[in-house]
Amino acid sequence: MNATDLLANTLSPDGATRQEATEKLEGASRDNYPQYMLMLSNVLVDENSPLHVRNAAGLALKNALSARESTRQTDYAARWLSLDNDSKAKIKQDALITLGSAQPKAGNFASQVVAAIAAVELPQGQWPDLIEILLGFVNNQPNPNLKVATLQTIGFICETIKPEILSLRSNEILTAVIHGARKEEPSSEVQLAAVHALYNSLEFVRENFEREGERNYIMQVVCEATQNGSVPVQVGAFECLVRIMGLYYDKMALYMEQALFGLTVVGMKHTDERVALQAVEFWSTVCEEEVDLAIEAQEAQDYGETPETESKHFAKIALPEIIPVLLLLLTKQEEDADDDEWNVSMAAGTCLSLLAGAVQDAVVPAVIPFIEAHIKAEDWHQREAAVMTFGSILEGPDPSVLTPLVNQALPLLIDMMSDSNLHVKDTTAWTLGRICDLLISTIKPDVHLHPLISALVTGLQDSPRIVANCCWALMNLADQLGLYYEDEPEPGQTGPLSPYYEGVVQALLRVTESASNESNFRTAAYEAITSYLTQATPDAIPVVQNTVVTILQRMEQLLSMQNQILGVDDRNNWNELQSNLCGVVICVIRKLNDGIQPLADRIMTLLLQLIQAASKTSTVLEDAFLVVGSLASALETNFSPYIQAFLPFLYPALKAHEDTQLCTVAVGIIGDISRALGEQSAQYANPFMTVLLENLQSEVLNRNVKISILSCFGDIALAIGPAFEPYLETTMNVLAQAGSVEPNPLDYDLVDYVGQLREGILEAYTGVVTGLKKTEKVTLLLSQSQNILDLIRRCLADEERTDSLMRLSYGLLGDLADSFPNGQIKQLLLSDWVAIELRSKHRMPPETKKTMRWAREMVKTATQ
């Protein structure tokens, strides 16, 4: 069978034919890679091959060059780079020829192949003339197909290759792209491809944006493109403006004044929704930038510094122009709009809430007339838009400005929960949820609670979206009232929600009996139940106890249905329910603490069955493990009867190196068990330490899991104290080695990782030191003190240090000094840096300052 037939068969409607062809191609790629690549390339360039077969060839070439997983990508790149030069040259030549194919779609396939080869070769310094060839195609060719495909190629290359590799060629790339996007370009297809390529190149043309003349020209071309006769080109141009605003906000003042205000406000009113959506997105981006700049300005002020970039307050200046348009767009709702379908009224609502964050109090007088005029309108579009407006401005303005308005609106909003229109009820439930979340002090228990809870509980019998929003509102009510009364000097036996506890939880439990989870309403109900149980005051504890019994019955019932699961949907539904139920059980265990003891046997029996029933890839396994961890923490030494039965399930999870989440949770459980059993956990320390040290050697285990393993050493050491001696030397060597890792300041990911790594090491050292402190084995630390102090010094000298890193450093320094109060490490503690750090004038939270003062006292005692 020849290549064309084989590729055609990979697209066959018949499953068996498709599979056989795919397997043959995979075999060819393994057995004779050069021949396989040349065969595909011959089909791609052949103008006589059917288009769908050329597509299959292009796709197969691209897939042989690029992969999502980084390890496979490395293998694919190495395989291509080791190919002989003649074959590589032929494949590249074929792909470049195909860019100019008479069939535009073939050019599109080829552009992906050229970009995939470029992604492998350019970072290696190979194919140096590629950009030049592509620029020649764009600038000198009368063939519009070739221009379009080449611009697409440039766009793909810009998207996949790191900006620093292309920045040397940014001038030429930009020239070619802008040339294709100009209004003088006769072909709208070429303009569209150029605008998309420009969008992808904006990241690395930073230097061009610094130069005023070039910046003016780029902005002129983009602004003109927003007025193009072709709607897709207009959409692409607005997308470029959105990205430019995100990347180059500080350079935009002149253009906002001269063009962008007008263009975007008109764009928001465009009859084509695609254009209007991008114009609204432009203002959302402006608001997001200005909210971030306000936070940075506040932080700079706190530290007595000047912020790097100052806000230009574009949103405040444009407020009178933007608000009327956004309010008009809010009334453009569609009766049967799909939840997942992004439309102009949704975009306007999001933009309005971002605007409230950016301009704060100024938004209130700008929207109040609209709300008052429309909240009782006949037309549901206007009623819903008025409620949406009210809900959208609740975060940003000062609560003192909003409180009188909310007080006035609450009774009306509660009444609107019985509106005749579904959309109005849905938005009202969301707005009530926002009030509960953001302005809980406006809800007066004796006036509002009864009607509010009645309205929300009634809403639990409505359509799925309304149910989800009512659950969310009820959850916020419990959480925020809990926080509000938390500061009372005497924690009371009762709370404002107590009279409603039983009724609300029962109503939520009824919602969770549903077989479906449309709009996530069942999950929302479980989350709300969790909040009520967590916030329960002492007089509501019987509700907590009854609920957990109901939940355990449901888990048992679900387990008995395990054999009736038929398809993937059934399995997903079963997994999701078990996860929800585990979440509730965890929250009850934390609430009742050792009061869970009477149910412990039943819970552990259930969990062991659930762990056996859960498939290895499901998150149910993690959830069940998390319940075991919380049970161990609650029962402490009373957890010991369950350990022997549980360990056979724990070790395989610890060895599941590919499954980062599961492995992390399993490591956490070792910490939970060690803390719970204290000295009694010494009998398990050997197998625990063995498996953890093996995990540190693993090549495939995620590096973040290794950080949690280091912290876990500290948990074990703290629990068993002097019995940790057999593992001390190995552990200290591992910690010293890990502590010597230095970040490259230009690699932000690595800086972040090293910060977390150091926190893990400090936690481990703290556990070891505290475990040995005040015991006869404390002298084991003498030989380790220098290493420990070296790490503390590095952590405190790091400009990127976090508050938690500083607190851990000071705490460990104090613990070490406290371990040797009789001067055994006096010379080490008298180092200059120790005195300087303990007199530090850095700004720090009160908790960190307190730890530093304590460390100072300990060092003082140890150096007298």
N, C-alpha and C positions, 0 to 999 in steps of 0.2 A: 504493500500500500504506500502510495507516495505521500509527501508532506502535506499537500493541499487537502487530500482526502482525510488524512489523519486529523488535521486541524478542524476541518468541517465537521468531523464526527464528534469532536469535543463539544460542539454546540447542538448535537442531535437531541430531539425531544425524547428519544428512547434512552432510558437510564443506563441500560446494560451497554449499549453502543458507546455512550458518553464515557462511562467508567473505563471500558477497555481502551479507548483512544487516549484518555488521560494517563492511564498506567503505562501505555507504550511510550508516550512522550516523556514521562518521568524517567522511565528506563533509559531512553536515549540520552537524556540530559546527564544521567549518572555514568553511563557506559562510555559515551564519546562526546564530551562537552563541546569541543571545537566544532565537530561536524553538526551537532544539534543546533548550535548558535548560527552557523552559516546557513543551515537549511531554513531556519526561521527567517533569517535576513533576506534570503532569496525570495521567499514568499511575500514578505513585506514590500519589497521594491518592485515586484512583478505587477505591472499595470493590467495584465490580463487575468490575474487572480480575482475571484469574487471579493467584494468589499468586506463581507463578514469574516472571510477566511484571513484577509490581511489584518483585520482587527485582532483576530485570535493570535496571529503570529506576533503582532506588536505587543500584545498583552503578555504572551509567553516570554518574549525577550525582556520586557520590563521586569517581570516577576523573577527572571533568572539573575537580575542585577540588583534588585532591591527587596528588602524584607523589613517587616516592622520590628522584629526582635533584634537587638543590637548584636547578639552573638552570631545569628544567621547572616546578618548584614555583613559582618566582618568576614565570614567564610565566603560569601558570594563575591565580595570585593576582591579577596585574595585570589579566588578562582579566575576572575576576569583578568586581573593584572598579570597572572602567570600564563595567559593565553599567548600564542605566538603573534608577533607583530603583524604579519600578513593578514591573518584572520581578523584581528582587531581592526586593521585599516579597512578591510573589505566591509565589515559590519557597519563601521562608522560612515563609510562612504554611501552605502545603501540607505542608511537612515537619513542622511543629509539630502540625498537625491529625492527620497520619498516626501520630504517636506514640501517640494514643489509639485506634488502629484496633481493631476487634473481632477482627482476626487478629493475634495477638501477634507473629508473625514480621514482619509489615509494619511494626510499631512498631520492631522491631530494625533493619530496613533504614533507616527514617527517622532513627533515632538516629545512624547513621553519617553521614548527609547533614547533619544539624544540626551535628554535631561538626566536619565538614569545612568548613562555612561559618564556624563559630566560629573555627577555626584560622586562617582568612584575615582575618576582620574584627576579632576582639578585640584582636590586637596593634596594629591601626590605630586603636584607640579607637572602632570602630563597633559596632553592635548592643548598645548599653549596657544595654538592659533584658532581655537574653537570660537572664542568671542568675536574675533576679527572676521571669521567666515560668516558668522550669523549677522554681524553688523553690515557686511557687504550685501547679504540677501535682503536686509530691510531697506537699505538706502539706495541700492542701484537697480532693483528689479521691477520691471513692469508687471510681473505676475502677482496678482493680489493673493492668490492661494498661498504662494510661497511666503509672502509678507506675513500673512495671518499665522501660518504654522510656525514661522520663525519667532514671531513675537510671543506666541504661546510657549515656545521652547525657552525663551529668555525668562518668561514669567515663572515657568516650572523650576528653572535653574535657580532663580532668585529665592524661590520658596524653600528649596531643599538644601541649599549650601550655606554654610555659616557666612554672615556678612563680611567678616574680616578677610576671607579668601577672595571675595569679589570686589572689595573696596578699591583695590588698585585699578580695576577696570570700570569704576563707577561712572566716570565721565563719558566713556564711549557708550556704555549701556544706556545711561540716561539720555544721551543725545539721540540714540536710535529710537528709544521708546517715545520720547517727547515728539520726535519727528512724525511717528505714526499716529500720535494722538491729536495732532494739530487740526484745527477746523478746516484747513485747506486740503487735507487728505480726502480724496474722492470716495474711498470705500468705507462704509460704516463698519464693515466686518474688521477691516484693518484697525480702525479707530478703537473698536471694542477690545480687540486683542491687545492693543497698545496700552489702553487704560488699565486693563487687568495686569499687564506686565509692570506698569508703573506702580500699581498698588503693592505688588510683591517686592519691588525694589526700594520702596520708601525707607526701609530700615537702614540700608547701607549707603544712602546718598546724603548722609548727615553733613559731610563737608560741603557739598553743593548747596545745601540749605543754609549753611553759614554765610555763603557769599550772596550779598543782596541782589545783584543783577540776575544771577542764576535762579535764585528763589522767586524773584518777581516773574521770570519767564515761566517757571513750572506752575506757579499759582495762576498765571494768566491762562495757560493752556487748560488746566483743570477747570477753572471757572467757566471758560468758554464751552468746555465739554458738557457742563451741566445744562447748557442751552441747546445741545445738539438735537437734530431732528429725530434721532433714533432713541427710543426710550431705554433700551439696554445700555447704551453709551451714557445717557444721563445717570442711570442707576450706578454704573461703574464709577462715574466722576464723583458722585456724592459719597460713594464708599471710600474713594481716595481722600476726600475732604475729612471724613470721619477719622481716618487713620492719621492724616497729617495733624489734625487737632490733638490726637493722643500723643503723637511723637514730638511735635514742634510747637506746643502751646505758647511758649514764651516768645515765639517769632510772629504771632498771628495778629497783633493789635492793628497794624495798618490795614491788613486785608479784611479784617472784621468790619472796620469802619467803612472801607471803600466798596466792598462787594459782598462779603459772606453773610452779614446780617440780612441784607435784602434777598440774596439768592436762596438762603435756607428757609426764610419765612415764606417766600413764594413757593419753594419746593414742598413745604409741608402741606400746602393746599392743592398740590398737583392731583389731577384726576386719576392718574395711574398710581395705585397703592404702592407699587414697588419703589417709585421715586419718593413718595411721601414718607414711607417708612425710613429710608436712609436720611432724609432731611431731619426727621424727628431724632433719629439716632445721633446725628451731629450734635444736637443740643443736649442729649443725654450725656454724650462724651464730654462736652464743655462742663456740664454740672459735676460729673465725676472728677474731672481734673481739679475743679475749684474746691470741691469738698476736701480732696486730698491736700491741696495747697493750704487750706485753712487749718487742717490738722498739723501740717508741718510748721506753719507760722506760729501756732500755739506752742508747739514743742520748742521751737527756736526761742520764743519769748521766755518760756520757763527757764531755759538755760542761758539766757542773756545773749543769744546769738542772733545773726541776721539770716533769714531763710534764703536758700539757694535761688529759688524762683518765687517771685511775688505774684499774687493773683491779680489779673487784670479786671476782675469782676464783670466779665462779659455778660453773664446770666442776669446780673442785677440791672445792667444798662439796658438789656434787651427785654426785660420783663414785660413792659407794656405792650411790646410787639408780639411776644411769644404766647403769653397767657391766653389771649382771645382765640388764637389758632388751636392751641392744645384743647381748650374747653369745647371748641366746635368739633374737633376730632373725637373727643370722648363720646359725643352723641351719635357716632357712626357705627354703633355696635350692630352685629348681625344676629338675627333672631336665633339661627341654628349654628352659630360659630362653634367650631370644634375646639376642645380644650387646648389641643397642641398647636393650633393654627395661629400664628402670630399675625395680628392685624393692626390697623392704625389706631383703633380705640385702646387696645392693650398697650401699644407702644406709647401712646399719649399719657396713659395712666402711669407707666413706669417713668417717663420723662418728668411728669409733674412731681412725683415723689422725690426724684433726684434734685429737681429744681427747688423743692422745699428745703432740702438739705443744704443747697448752695446759697440761697438768698435768705433763708431762715424767716424772721418775722415779716419781712417785706411781702411774702407770698400771701399772707392771710387777708389783708384788705383787697388784694388783687382778685381773690376768688370768691369772697363772701357774697357779693351781689349775685353771682351766678348760682351759688348754692341756694340762697333765699328765693330766687326767682323760679327755680326749677324743681325743688325737692317735693313739691306737691302737684307737679304738672300732670296733665291728663296723659300725655305721651310717655310711655315707660322708658323710652330712650333718654328723655330729659331727666326723669326721676333717677334712673340708674346712674347717669353721668354726674348728677349732683351728689349722690352718696359716694360715688367713686372719688370725686374731687375732695370731699371731706375726709375720707379715709386716707387719701394720698398725702395730705399735708400735715399729718399728725406727728411726723418726725422731722425735726429741723428747727421750727419755731420754738421759742421759749415756752415751757409748760404754763407759765403764768399768763401768757397771751392766749393759749388754747383753752385753758380750764373753763372760763366763763362760757365759751362757745360750746364746749362738750356738755357742760351742765344744761345748757339750753336745748341741745340737740338730742340728748340721751332718750328722753321719753318718746320723742318722735321716732327715733331709730328703732327702739324696742317695738313700737307699734308696727313699723314697716316690715317686721319679720313675718307679718301676716299679709303682705302685699299680694295682689293677684298675679303678679309677674314673677316668674322663676329667676330671671336675671337680677331683678331688683332685690329679691330676698337673698340671693347668693352674695351680692356685693354688700348688702347690709350686714350679713353674718360676718363677712370678712372685716368690715369697718368696726363692728363691735369687738371682734378679736383684737384689732389694732388698739382700740381704746383700752381693753383689758391689759394689753401688753405694755403700752407706752404711758398711759395716764391713769393708772389704777386708783390714784388718790381722788379722781373725780367720781368714782363709784361709791356712793354712800350706802353702807350696808342696810340701814333701816328704810331707805327710800327706794333704792334701785335693785337690790339683790333679788328680791322675790320676782318682780316682773321680768328682769333680765334672764335669770335662770329658767323661769317658766318658758320664755320665748325660745331660748336656745335648746332646751330639752324637747320642746314641740318640734323644732327644726330637725331633730334627729330622726324624724319619720319622713323627711322630705326626700328630694332627689339626691343622688350620691355627692354632687359637688357641694350642695348646701349642708349635707350631713358632715362632710369633711371640714368645712369652715366652722360649723357649730362646735365640733369636737375641738378644733384649734382654739376657738374662743373660750370654751370651758377650761381647756388646759391652761391657757394664759391666766385665766381668772384665778385658778388654784395656785399656780406658781407665783404670780405677782402678789396676791394677798398674803401668801406664805412669807415672801420676802418683806412685805410691808410691815407685818406684825412681828417679824423676827427680832426687831430691835427693842421690843417691849422689855422693860427691866425684869418683869416676872413672867416667864412663859406660862400662858394660861392653860387650864384644863380644856378650854373650849375656844372656838374661833367663829368668825362671822359665817363661815360656810357649814359649820357643824349641823345645823338643822336640815341641810340639803344633801348631806353626804350619801346617805343610803339611797335616796331617790336618784341622784345623778349617776352614781356608780352602777346601779341596776339598769338605768336607761342606756348607759354606755355598753354594759355587758350585752344587752339585747342587740345593739348595733353589731357587736362582734360575732353574733351568731350567723351573720350573713355568709352565704357560700361564695359570694363574689367580693372583689375589692376594687370596684370601679372608682376612679378618681382618688384611689388610696384611702377611701373613707374608713375601711375596717382597721387599717394600720393606724389612722389618726385616732380612732376610738381607743385602741390599745395604748397609744401614747398618752391620751388624756387620762385613762384609768391609772397609768403609772404615776402621773402627776398628783392625782387625788390621794393615792396610797402614800406617796412620799411626803405629802404635806399634811397628812392626817394628824389632828390634835389628839391628845390622850382619850377624849371622850368618843373619838371615831375609830379607835383601834379595833372594836368588834367588826366593823365594816372591812377592815384590812384582813382580819383573820378569816372571815366568811368568804371574801373574794379569793384568797389564795387556795382555799379548798375547792372552789368552783373551777379555778384555773388548772389545778392538778387533775381534777376529774376530766377536764377537756384534753389534757395531755395524754392521759391514759386511754381515753376514747380514740384519739388520733392514732396512737400507737397500735391499737387493735385493728385499725383500718389499713394499716401498712400494706397488707397483701392485696387490697382492692385498688391500689393505684394503677391506673392504666397508662396514660400518656405523659408527655413532658409537662403539659399544663397542670395536670393533677399533681405531679411531683413538685412542681414549683409552688403550687398553692399549699401543699402539705408542709414544705420547707418553710414557707413564709409564716404560716400559722404557728409552727413550732418555735420559730424565732421570736414572734410576738409574745408567745406564752412564756418563753424563757425570760424575756425582758421584764415581764410583770413579776415573775418569781424572784428575780434578782432584786427588784426594788423592795419587795416585801421582806426578803431576808435582811436587807440593809436597814429596813425600818424596825423590824422586830428584834434584830440582833440575836442574842442567845435565846430570846423568846420563841425562836423557830424550832427549838429542840424537839418538841413533841411531834413535829412533822418531818424531822430529819431523815428517819429511815425510809419513809415513803418517797421523799424527794430524791434521795440517792438511788433507790431502786429504780425509780422512773428514769433518772439521768443515765444510769448504766445501760438501760434498755434503749434509750434514745441514741446514745453514742453508738451502740451496735447497729441500730436501724439506719442511722444517717449515712449517706454515701460519702465517700472520701472527699468529693469535691464540693460538697454543700457547706454553706455557712452555718448550718445547724450544729455541726460538730463544734465550731468555735463558740456558739451561743451556749451549748450544753457545758462546755469547759468553763465558761465565764460564771455559770451558776455554781459549779463545783468550787471555783475560787472564792466566790462570795460566801458560800456555806462554810468553807474552811475558816475564813476570816471571822465569821459570826460565832462559830462553835468553839474555836481555839482548840484546846487539848481534847475536847469531846469529839473532834473530827477523826481522831485516830482509828476508831473501829472501821472506818470506810476506806482507809488508804490501801490496804492490800488488794481489795477488789478493784480499786481505781487505777493503780499503777500500770497494769498490763495495757490499758488504753492510752495512758499518758506517754509511754516511751515511743510508740510508733508516731505519735503526733510530733514529738521532739525530733524525730528523724525525717520528718516530711520537709526536707530542705527546700523543695521547690515551692511549697505553700507558705509564703511569708507570714500571712495573717495567722494561720493555725499555729505555726511554730512560735510566733511572738506570744500568743495566748498561752501556749503550753509552758513556755519559759516563765511567764508571769505566775502560773499556778505553782511552780516549784517555790517561788518567792512566797506565795500565799500560804502554802503548806508549812514552809519553814517558819514563817512568822507565827502561824497559828499554834504549832506544836512546841516552839521554843527549843529548849534543850533536848526534848524528846525526839526532835527530828534528826539528831546525830546518827541514828541507825540508818537513815536514808541518804546521809550526806555523800557517801562514797559513790553509789550509782548516779546520784544527781550530778556530782562534780565530774564524773567520768563522761557522761553524755554531753554536758555543757562544754567541756574542753574539746571533745570530738567535734562539736558543732562549730567551735571557733576555727577549726582547721578546714572546714568545708569550703570548697571552691564556689559552690552554687548558692550557698546561703546568703540572703540579702544582708548588706552591711548594717542596716538598722537593727536587725534581729541580734546581731553581735553586740550592739550597744546594750540591749536589754539583758543579754547574758552577763555582761560585766556588772550591771546593777544587781543582778541576781546573786552573784558571788557575795556581794555585800549583805544581802538578805540572809544567806546561809551562814555567813561568818557571824553576823549579829545574833542569829538564833542560837548557835551552838557554842559560841564563845571559845574557850580554850581548846575544845575538841576540834577546832578548825586547823590546828597545828600541822597535821599531815599534808594539807593542801596549800599551806601558806606560801612556801617558796615558789611553787609553780604559779600560783595566782599572782604573786607580786611581780614575777618576771613578765607575765602576760600584761599586767597593768602598766609596768614601766615601759614596755615595748609600745603599747598602744598610746601611752602618754607622750611619746616622742614624735608622733605624727604632726607635721607642721603644714598649715594650709597655704596654698598659693593664693595670694590676696585677689588675683584677677578671676579666680574660679569661685563664683558665688556659692555654687552648690557645695563645693568642698569646704568653704569657710563655714557654711551652715552645718555641714556634717561634722567637722572637727569640733565645733562648739558643742553639739549634742554628744559626741564621743567623750569629750572631756567631762561633761556632766555625769555620764555613766561611770567613768573612772573615779570621779570624786565620790559618787554614791558608794561605789565598791570599797574604796579606801575608808570611808566613814563607817561602813558596816564592820570592816575588819578591825579598825582602831577601837570603835565602841565595844565590840565583842570581847576584845582582850584587855581593855581598860579596867582597872580595879581588880585584875586577876593576877595570879603568880606568873602567868605566861606573858605579861606585858613586855618583858625584856626582849621578846622576839621582834618587837617593833624597832628596837634601837638601830639595827643595821638597815632598816627600810626608811628611816626618818628623812634622810637626805633626798631620796627619790621623791618622797611624798611632798616635801617642801619645794623641790624644784618645779613640780607640776603646779602647785598652788601659785608660785611666783609667775609662771608662764600664763596661767589663767587670769590672774589679776592685772598683768601687764598688757593683756590683749585689748586693743581698742574696740574690738567688736563684742566684747564680753556682754552677757545678758545679766539681768538682776539675779536670776536663779543661779547662774554660774558663780556670781560674787558671793551670794549667800552660802552656797555649798563650800566655797573656798574658805571663807571666814570660819564657818562651822567646823570644818575639818582641821583648820589651824588651831582653833580652840580645843578641839578634842585631843589633838596630838599633844599640845602643851599640858592639858589636864591629865594625860596619861603619865607624864613625868614631872610631877610637881616638885621633886627634890633636886632639880638642876641637872639631870642626866643628859639632856640635850640643850643645855643652856647656851653653848657656843653657837649652835645652829640658829637658835631663836634670837640671838643678839645680832644677826645679820642686819645690815642697814635697811634692806628692802622690807623686812618685817615691820620695823618701826614706822617706815614711811607709809606702808599700806594701812597699818592700823590707826594712823592719824589722817587717813584719806579724807579729802574734802569733796570727793565726788558726790554728785546728787544721787541719792539712793532712797528707795522706799523705807518707811519706818521699820519694817520687819528685818530688812538687811542691816540697817544701822544698829538695831538691837543686837543682832548676831555679832556684828563687828565689835561692839562694846564688850560683849561677853568674852569674845576671843582675846581682846586687849587685857581683860582681868586675868584670864588663864595664863597668858604669856608673861604677865607681870609676876604672878606667883611662881612660875617655872623658872624665872631668870633672876630671882632675888638672891 
